[in-house]
Structure formats: C-alpha cells, structure tokens
C-alpha cells in the first residue's frame, strides 16, 4: 500500500493494532502513535522491557498471537518478522482489515518533520544513530529518535521530541528503508549480508542506491568515501554527495572527502581524531569508547550534524559525553577479576572490528569469546569469514545458532563452525556455558558475549554469580 493510504487511516479515528509491538522499531512507533492520541493495541510473542514501558503508557498488549487480539482494530501495522502465515495477519486478511508494514508507518510519520535524518549501513547504524541523537540532544534541538538499542541519556531507544528533526536507524532488510522519506540519507558502508533476500552484493548495492535516490534535490546524501562498495553503488547518482572518511579521496570516484578524520590516536579506551572540513581543521573529537570503527561512526555523526548547522563545539562536547549504547561493547561487570562485556556483533566484519578495538587496550591479556551465530543463512554464506575471525580470540565457545526468522534448510550448525576453529567448543546450554567460562576466568581476561540473539544472558548470569 502507498504512504498516502496509510495517512488516510492514520487521520481516521480507527484503532491501530501492532503485531510485534515489542520490537526495536515497533515499540517507538507505538509510543508515537499513542502520543498522537491513537488508541493503540499490540501483541508479541514474549515480554520484554519495551513492552513494560508501553504498558506504563497505558497501551494494551497481549502476549501470544491470536485472532481475537485484532478485534476492533481499524488497521494493522506489522513487524517484518510477522509474515503472511501469522494468525493475526491471516485474520486481518479474512476481515478485510488493511495491513501496513512498520516502515510504511515510519515513512509517513517522518513527513511531519522539517529534517528527517535516516542512517543506514550494514554495520554501525545503531551506534551512529545514537551518536547523532546524543549530539542533537546536547544541542537542545529535542529531536524525535528511533534507535535499535537503548541510549542511556534517554533510557530508551525512543524519544518523542518537540523539535522539527527526526533521526531514525534505517534498515535495508526487505528494502524497508525504501518506504522512508529522508532529507538526509546516510550510508555508512555496504557489505555482503542478508543475501537470503538480496541474492548477492550487487542486489544489496542496488537497494542502497534506491534509498539514496529518495532524497529530494534540496536534501543531502552523506556517505563513506573510504568504502568501496558504497561509492560504487552511488557512482553517477544525480544527487549532491557529502563524503566522510580518512583517505585523501574516495576510492571509486573523483569526489574529494569533505569531512575527514586526521591525527588519529587509537590506543586505550579514549580514541581521538581531528576533524577537517574541506581541508580546514574544525574540531577535535575524543570518545569514551574504543576502536577505529567507533571513530568512523563518530565522523559520520559529525558530518550529519555539521551539515544541519550544529556547531563544532557542540559536536565535540556531545561526543565526549557519549558513553555508548546497549549491547555495543557494553560493560556488564566483572567475574573473578575478568571484565565482562556484551556486544551485538553478528557479522564477521563487526566481530573483527570489536577484536580490533580490544587490541588497543593493553590491560587485557586474554580474550574469552562466547559467540552465538545469528541465522542459518548468514552462518552458511559467511562460514569461512566467521571461522577466520573467531581464530583471533584466545578461547572460543559457540552457542547454537540463533534461528530468528529462519528454519535450518541449509544444514548448518554451530558444531560445524566450532570444528573449523582450533580449540573451539560448542555448548548449547547457557547454564553449562556459563559454568565453563566461570571455571577458567581469571584476572586480566576480557570475557565477551557476542551475537544478535540472546547470548547476553550468559554474561548477565556470570556477573550475577559474582554478587
């Protein structure tokens, strides 16, 4: 359906029902609709903190999907995980109740804002969206925010601001960001992922190019000039490009890097860089979180904010006070003298960036990595890359693959991956996995629970045992 059709239903008094209301982009959508005085209801498969927060706002939510849940609904908004065989979607079809995708709803809502900043990329979306939001909050512009993680300053992934700027993490999967209407489109990188949907890297690049083309002539496309796939995808696009990066020039085109990071200092927990604009030094950024990948994310956030008129001083202050976002090198506590961290990395490049960041911190002598692969298709497609990067840790444990939306039609298991990593062990039971880590943890270790599923529970249990 079109965005205008959704707008017609939004303007009506009909009640929206959200299928998968507890999701990272569904829960803030529910909050916005509630603030628009809509009588929102929803359902999801399990409880989570976002559902608790929505209930505190007065939103009625059922746990478990049932045809009865949609009774009285004027229209349905569904998460991407709710397919046509979902019982509530089937009931809506039978009753001729319109069904909209969550991205269609976001795409319409963002039209209400003067500035719609949509931050995309296969890696770094959550952190860059969080950094950008943190700067804007520090600037006092009070943006509306939608992030796929919890930003400490707002204690949520959602903030309904009173200003005329909206900042959204923008996901490429199922081409969902094609429903958005950005005035500023950010592309951090393009890398082989979600090939179960896109087929190959070229298909993914075409999707990002279409996303960039949605920006009006008066808007801007901010892109990573150092990322070959990004610049290749955008080559010849009839839009003004603003590039950020660390190289002298973009690799594919002759477009110079406008916003550049220089004088990099990577050692320790507080990396820093000088930011130049068109060759002129304008500010120095220092972070509280380690890693080259986070300097890249910070440079992208700085590029966005500079190009909407935020002062360099505010950008410096906003990034210096940024302490991270949930599940991104997220310190959980300690056990037996070892630091315990959790991270969402679920792609070999992300896992490699995490290990690169840790290598800059000389206080850790041994890396104990508990990794949970995410989806069978990704594990199969990137098997060799996963095996290579996992070998970089000193001790590796593998949890069973987190299926998410999939069934195992490709015949892959974590045991297969463990066999490709010398010394790695596959332990599917989280309690037993925690026991194994507890038995070997010692001072000077860093313990990482890594993956997009529920592997974080191992770190929580481990730290809990130390109390």
C-alpha positions as CSV (number, residue, x, y, z in Angstrom):
1,X,0.0,0.0,0.0
2,X,1.1,3.6,-0.5
3,X,2.2,6.0,2.2
4,X,-0.8,8.2,1.3
5,X,-3.2,5.3,2.0
6,X,-1.6,4.9,5.4
7,X,-2.0,8.6,6.0
8,X,-5.7,8.3,5.4
9,X,-6.1,5.6,8.1
10,X,-3.8,7.5,10.5
11,X,-6.0,10.6,10.1
12,X,-9.1,8.5,11.0
13,X,-10.3,7.5,14.4
14,X,-9.6,3.8,13.7
15,X,-7.6,1.9,16.2
16,X,-4.1,0.7,15.1
17,X,-3.1,-2.8,16.3
18,X,0.7,-3.5,16.1
19,X,1.8,-7.1,15.6
20,X,5.3,-7.5,17.1
21,X,4.8,-4.3,19.2
22,X,7.9,-5.1,21.4
23,X,10.4,-4.8,18.5
24,X,13.1,-2.2,18.4
25,X,11.4,-0.1,15.7
26,X,7.8,-1.1,16.6
27,X,7.8,0.0,20.2
28,X,8.8,3.6,19.5
29,X,6.3,3.6,16.7
30,X,3.6,2.6,19.2
31,X,4.8,5.4,21.5
32,X,4.5,8.0,18.8
33,X,1.0,6.8,17.8
34,X,0.0,6.8,21.4
35,X,1.2,10.4,21.8
36,X,-0.8,11.3,18.7
37,X,-3.9,10.3,20.8
38,X,-4.5,7.0,18.9
39,X,-5.9,4.1,20.9
40,X,-3.0,1.6,20.3
41,X,-3.1,-2.1,21.0
42,X,-0.5,-4.7,20.2
43,X,0.8,-8.2,20.6
44,X,4.1,-10.0,20.7
45,X,5.5,-13.5,21.4
46,X,7.2,-12.6,24.8
47,X,7.6,-10.0,27.4
48,X,10.5,-7.5,27.2
49,X,11.4,-4.1,28.7
50,X,9.9,-2.2,25.8
51,X,6.5,-3.9,26.3
52,X,6.7,-3.0,30.0
53,X,7.4,0.6,29.1
54,X,4.5,0.7,26.6
55,X,2.1,-0.8,29.2
56,X,3.1,2.0,31.6
57,X,1.9,4.5,29.0
58,X,-1.5,2.8,29.0
59,X,-1.2,0.6,25.9
60,X,-2.9,-2.7,26.0
61,X,-0.6,-5.5,24.9
62,X,-1.3,-9.3,24.6
63,X,1.5,-11.9,24.8
64,X,1.0,-14.5,22.2
65,X,-0.7,-14.1,18.8
66,X,-4.4,-14.8,18.4
67,X,-7.1,-13.8,16.0
68,X,-9.0,-12.3,19.0
69,X,-6.2,-9.8,19.5
70,X,-7.2,-7.7,16.5
71,X,-10.9,-7.4,17.4
72,X,-11.9,-3.8,16.9
73,X,-8.8,-2.8,15.0
74,X,-9.2,-0.4,12.2
75,X,-5.8,-1.3,10.6
76,X,-2.8,-3.4,11.4
77,X,0.9,-2.4,11.4
78,X,3.3,-5.4,11.4
79,X,6.9,-6.0,12.1
80,X,8.9,-7.6,9.3
81,X,9.0,-10.8,11.2
82,X,5.2,-11.2,11.1
83,X,4.7,-13.0,7.8
84,X,1.5,-13.9,5.9
85,X,1.1,-17.1,8.0
86,X,0.9,-15.2,11.2
87,X,-2.5,-15.9,12.7
88,X,-3.3,-12.2,13.3
89,X,-2.3,-11.2,9.7
90,X,-4.4,-14.1,8.4
91,X,-7.4,-12.9,10.5
92,X,-6.9,-9.3,9.2
93,X,-6.9,-10.5,5.6
94,X,-10.1,-12.5,6.2
95,X,-11.8,-9.5,7.7
96,X,-10.5,-7.0,5.1
97,X,-8.6,-5.0,7.7
98,X,-5.7,-3.2,6.0
99,X,-2.2,-4.4,6.9
100,X,0.7,-1.9,6.7
101,X,4.4,-2.6,7.1
102,X,6.1,-0.8,10.0
103,X,8.4,1.1,7.5
104,X,5.3,2.5,5.7
105,X,4.2,3.9,9.0
106,X,7.6,5.5,9.8
107,X,7.8,6.8,6.2
108,X,4.6,8.7,6.5
109,X,5.3,9.9,10.0
110,X,8.6,11.4,9.1
111,X,6.9,13.7,6.6
112,X,5.8,15.7,9.6
113,X,9.4,16.8,10.3
114,X,11.4,19.5,8.6
115,X,14.6,17.3,8.8
116,X,14.4,13.5,8.5
117,X,17.8,12.0,9.1
118,X,17.9,8.3,8.1
119,X,21.1,6.5,9.0
120,X,21.8,3.3,7.1
121,X,24.6,0.8,6.5
122,X,25.2,-2.8,7.0
123,X,27.4,-2.0,10.1
124,X,27.3,0.8,12.6
125,X,23.7,2.0,12.2
126,X,22.8,1.8,15.9
127,X,25.9,3.5,17.2
128,X,25.9,6.3,14.6
129,X,22.2,7.0,15.1
130,X,22.9,7.1,18.9
131,X,25.9,9.4,18.5
132,X,23.9,11.7,16.2
133,X,21.0,11.8,18.6
134,X,23.3,12.4,21.5
135,X,24.8,15.5,19.8
136,X,21.4,16.8,18.9
137,X,20.1,16.4,22.4
138,X,23.1,18.2,23.7
139,X,22.4,21.0,21.2
140,X,18.9,21.4,22.7
141,X,17.0,20.8,19.5
142,X,15.0,18.0,21.1
143,X,14.7,15.6,18.1
144,X,12.4,12.6,17.8
145,X,14.6,9.5,17.9
146,X,14.2,5.8,16.8
147,X,17.2,3.6,17.6
148,X,17.6,-0.2,17.6
149,X,19.1,-0.1,21.1
150,X,18.9,1.7,24.4
151,X,20.6,5.1,24.6
152,X,21.5,5.9,28.3
153,X,20.7,9.6,28.1
154,X,17.0,8.8,27.2
155,X,17.0,5.4,28.9
156,X,15.3,4.0,25.8
157,X,15.6,3.5,22.1
158,X,12.8,6.0,21.5
159,X,12.3,9.7,22.3
160,X,9.3,11.8,21.2
161,X,10.8,15.2,20.8
162,X,9.2,18.6,20.5
163,X,11.6,19.8,17.7
164,X,11.3,19.5,14.0
165,X,14.1,16.9,13.5
166,X,13.6,13.1,13.4
167,X,16.6,10.7,13.5
168,X,16.0,7.1,12.5
169,X,18.1,4.0,12.3
170,X,17.2,2.7,8.8
171,X,17.4,-1.0,8.0
172,X,18.0,-2.3,4.5
173,X,16.5,-5.8,5.1
174,X,13.5,-6.4,2.9
175,X,14.1,-3.0,1.4
176,X,12.3,-1.5,4.3
177,X,14.1,1.8,4.1
178,X,12.6,2.4,0.6
179,X,9.5,3.5,2.5
180,X,11.4,6.3,4.2
181,X,11.5,9.9,3.0
182,X,14.8,11.2,4.2
183,X,16.0,14.8,3.8
184,X,19.4,13.5,4.9
185,X,20.3,9.9,3.9
186,X,23.5,8.4,5.5
187,X,25.2,5.4,4.1
188,X,28.0,4.1,6.4
189,X,29.0,1.1,4.4
190,X,27.8,-1.7,2.2
191,X,28.9,-5.3,2.9
192,X,27.7,-8.8,2.0
193,X,24.8,-9.6,4.3
194,X,21.1,-10.5,4.2
195,X,21.9,-12.4,1.0
196,X,18.9,-14.7,1.7
197,X,16.9,-11.7,0.5
198,X,19.2,-9.7,-1.8
199,X,20.8,-12.7,-3.6
200,X,24.2,-11.1,-4.0
201,X,26.2,-8.0,-3.3
202,X,25.0,-6.3,-6.4
203,X,21.4,-6.7,-5.3
204,X,22.3,-5.1,-2.0
205,X,24.1,-2.2,-3.7
206,X,21.1,-1.5,-5.9
207,X,18.9,-1.3,-2.8
208,X,21.2,1.3,-1.2
209,X,21.3,3.3,-4.4
210,X,17.5,3.4,-4.5
211,X,17.4,4.5,-0.8
212,X,19.8,7.4,-1.6
213,X,17.7,8.4,-4.6
214,X,14.7,9.1,-2.3
215,X,16.5,12.2,-1.0
216,X,15.0,15.4,-2.7
217,X,17.2,17.8,-4.6
218,X,17.2,20.1,-1.6
219,X,18.5,17.3,0.7
220,X,21.8,15.5,1.1
221,X,23.4,12.1,0.9
222,X,26.2,11.6,3.4
223,X,28.4,8.6,2.5
224,X,31.6,6.9,3.5
225,X,34.1,7.9,0.9
226,X,36.5,5.2,2.1
227,X,34.0,2.4,1.5
228,X,34.4,0.9,-2.0
229,X,31.0,-0.7,-2.2
230,X,29.2,2.5,-1.1
231,X,31.0,4.7,-3.6
232,X,30.5,2.1,-6.4
233,X,26.7,2.0,-5.6
234,X,26.4,5.7,-5.7
235,X,28.6,6.4,-8.7
236,X,26.7,8.7,-11.1
237,X,23.8,9.2,-8.8
238,X,22.1,12.5,-9.6
239,X,22.4,13.8,-6.1
240,X,24.8,16.0,-4.2
241,X,27.1,13.7,-2.2
242,X,28.9,14.8,1.0
243,X,31.6,12.3,1.9
244,X,33.3,11.5,5.1
245,X,36.4,9.3,5.6
246,X,40.1,9.1,6.5
247,X,41.6,8.9,3.0
248,X,42.5,11.7,0.6
249,X,39.9,10.8,-1.9
250,X,37.1,8.4,-2.4
251,X,38.2,5.2,-4.0
252,X,35.8,4.9,-6.9
253,X,35.0,8.4,-8.0
254,X,37.0,11.7,-8.1
255,X,34.9,13.2,-5.4
256,X,37.1,14.5,-2.6
257,X,36.4,13.6,1.1
258,X,34.7,16.6,2.5
259,X,34.7,15.7,6.2
260,X,37.9,14.0,7.1
261,X,39.4,12.5,10.2
262,X,43.1,13.1,10.8
263,X,45.7,12.8,13.6
264,X,44.2,9.6,14.8
265,X,45.0,8.3,18.3
266,X,43.7,4.8,18.8
267,X,45.4,3.4,21.9
268,X,43.4,2.9,25.0
269,X,39.7,3.4,25.9
270,X,39.6,7.0,24.6
271,X,40.5,7.2,20.8
272,X,40.6,10.7,19.3
273,X,40.9,12.5,16.0
274,X,41.0,15.9,14.4
275,X,38.0,16.7,12.1
276,X,38.7,18.7,9.0
277,X,36.1,20.2,6.6
278,X,37.3,20.9,3.1
279,X,40.9,20.8,4.4
280,X,40.3,23.1,7.4
281,X,40.6,21.8,11.0
282,X,37.3,22.5,12.8
283,X,37.3,20.4,15.9
284,X,38.9,17.5,17.8
285,X,36.8,14.6,18.8
286,X,37.6,12.3,21.8
287,X,35.5,9.3,22.7
288,X,34.8,7.2,25.7
289,X,34.5,4.0,23.7
290,X,37.4,2.3,21.9
291,X,38.0,1.3,18.3
292,X,38.6,2.6,14.9
293,X,35.1,1.6,13.9
294,X,33.7,4.0,16.6
295,X,35.9,6.8,15.2
296,X,34.3,6.1,11.8
297,X,30.8,6.2,13.3
298,X,31.7,9.4,15.2
299,X,33.0,11.0,11.9
300,X,29.7,10.2,10.2
301,X,27.7,11.6,13.1
302,X,29.8,14.8,13.0
303,X,29.3,15.1,9.2
304,X,25.5,14.9,9.7
305,X,25.4,17.5,12.4
306,X,27.8,19.9,10.7
307,X,25.6,19.8,7.6
308,X,22.4,20.7,9.5
309,X,24.1,23.6,11.3
310,X,25.3,22.2,14.6
311,X,28.4,24.0,15.8
312,X,31.8,22.1,16.0
313,X,32.0,22.9,19.8
314,X,28.6,21.2,20.4
315,X,29.7,18.2,18.4
316,X,32.9,17.9,20.4
317,X,31.0,18.1,23.7
318,X,28.2,15.8,22.6
319,X,30.6,13.0,21.5
320,X,32.9,13.4,24.6
321,X,29.9,12.8,26.8
322,X,28.6,9.9,24.7
323,X,29.1,6.7,26.7
324,X,27.8,4.1,24.3
325,X,24.6,2.2,23.6
326,X,23.2,-1.0,25.0
327,X,24.8,-4.2,23.5
328,X,27.7,-2.3,21.9
329,X,30.9,-3.1,23.9
330,X,28.5,-2.9,26.9
331,X,30.3,-3.4,30.2
332,X,28.2,-5.8,32.4
333,X,30.5,-6.1,35.4
334,X,33.3,-8.5,36.4
335,X,33.8,-12.0,37.5
336,X,36.9,-13.3,39.3
337,X,38.8,-10.2,38.1
338,X,37.8,-10.6,34.5
339,X,35.9,-7.8,32.7
340,X,32.6,-9.0,31.2
341,X,31.3,-7.2,28.1
342,X,28.4,-7.8,25.7
343,X,28.2,-6.9,22.0
344,X,25.7,-7.2,19.2
345,X,28.3,-8.1,16.5
346,X,26.8,-10.7,14.3
347,X,28.8,-10.3,11.0
348,X,32.5,-11.2,10.6
349,X,33.4,-7.6,9.8
350,X,31.7,-6.4,13.0
351,X,33.3,-9.1,15.1
352,X,36.7,-8.2,13.6
353,X,36.1,-4.5,14.5
354,X,35.3,-5.5,18.0
355,X,38.5,-7.5,18.3
356,X,40.5,-4.7,16.7
357,X,39.1,-2.3,19.4
358,X,40.1,-4.7,22.2
359,X,43.6,-5.0,20.8
360,X,44.2,-1.3,21.5
361,X,43.5,-1.8,25.2
362,X,46.7,-3.2,26.8
363,X,45.0,-4.1,30.2
364,X,43.5,-7.3,28.8
365,X,45.8,-10.3,28.4
366,X,43.4,-13.0,27.2
367,X,40.1,-12.9,25.2
368,X,37.4,-15.4,26.1
369,X,34.8,-15.2,23.4
370,X,31.3,-16.7,23.6
371,X,29.7,-16.3,20.2
372,X,26.2,-17.0,19.1
373,X,25.8,-17.1,15.3
374,X,22.7,-15.3,14.0
375,X,20.6,-17.1,11.4
376,X,21.5,-20.2,9.4
377,X,21.7,-18.4,6.1
378,X,24.2,-15.8,7.3
379,X,26.3,-18.6,9.0
380,X,26.4,-20.6,5.8
381,X,27.1,-17.7,3.5
382,X,29.9,-16.3,5.6
383,X,31.2,-19.5,7.1
384,X,34.9,-19.0,6.1
385,X,34.9,-15.4,7.2
386,X,33.4,-16.3,10.6
387,X,36.0,-19.1,11.1
388,X,38.9,-16.8,10.3
389,X,37.9,-14.0,12.7
390,X,37.0,-16.4,15.5
391,X,40.5,-17.7,15.5
392,X,41.7,-14.4,16.7
393,X,40.3,-15.0,20.2
394,X,42.3,-17.0,22.8
395,X,39.4,-19.2,23.9
396,X,36.2,-19.6,21.9
397,X,32.9,-21.1,22.9
398,X,30.0,-21.3,20.4
399,X,26.3,-21.3,21.4
400,X,23.9,-22.9,18.9
401,X,22.8,-20.7,16.0
402,X,20.0,-18.2,16.9
403,X,17.4,-19.0,14.3
404,X,15.5,-15.7,14.5
405,X,13.0,-15.8,11.5
406,X,14.5,-19.0,9.9
407,X,14.4,-22.7,9.9
408,X,17.5,-24.8,9.2
409,X,17.1,-25.5,5.5
410,X,20.8,-25.2,4.7
411,X,22.1,-27.9,7.0
412,X,24.5,-25.8,9.2
413,X,25.2,-25.9,12.9
414,X,27.5,-24.2,15.4
415,X,29.2,-27.6,15.8
416,X,30.3,-27.2,12.1
417,X,31.7,-23.8,12.9
418,X,33.5,-25.0,16.0
419,X,35.2,-27.7,14.0
420,X,36.8,-25.0,11.8
421,X,38.2,-23.1,14.7
422,X,41.0,-24.9,16.6
423,X,40.2,-25.4,20.2
424,X,36.6,-24.0,19.9
425,X,33.8,-25.8,21.7
426,X,30.1,-25.8,21.0
427,X,27.9,-25.7,24.2
428,X,24.2,-25.1,23.5
429,X,23.0,-24.9,27.1
430,X,23.6,-21.4,28.5
431,X,23.9,-22.6,32.1
432,X,26.7,-25.1,31.2
433,X,28.4,-22.4,29.0
434,X,28.4,-20.1,32.0
435,X,29.9,-22.8,34.2
436,X,32.7,-23.4,31.7
437,X,33.6,-19.7,31.5
438,X,33.4,-19.3,35.2
439,X,35.8,-22.2,35.7
440,X,38.6,-20.6,33.6
441,X,38.1,-16.9,34.1
442,X,40.9,-15.0,35.8
443,X,42.2,-11.5,36.4
444,X,43.5,-10.0,33.1
445,X,40.8,-11.7,31.0
446,X,38.2,-10.0,29.0
447,X,35.0,-12.1,28.6
448,X,32.9,-11.3,25.5
449,X,29.3,-12.5,24.9
450,X,28.7,-11.7,21.3
451,X,25.8,-12.0,18.9
452,X,22.4,-10.6,17.9
453,X,20.4,-13.3,19.8
454,X,20.1,-14.0,23.5
455,X,23.7,-14.8,24.3
456,X,23.8,-11.7,26.5
457,X,22.1,-13.9,29.2
458,X,25.4,-15.7,29.7
459,X,27.1,-12.5,30.8
460,X,24.3,-11.5,33.0
461,X,24.3,-14.8,34.8
462,X,28.1,-14.8,35.1
463,X,28.2,-11.3,36.7
464,X,25.2,-12.3,38.9
465,X,27.3,-15.2,40.3
466,X,29.9,-12.7,41.4
467,X,27.5,-10.8,43.6
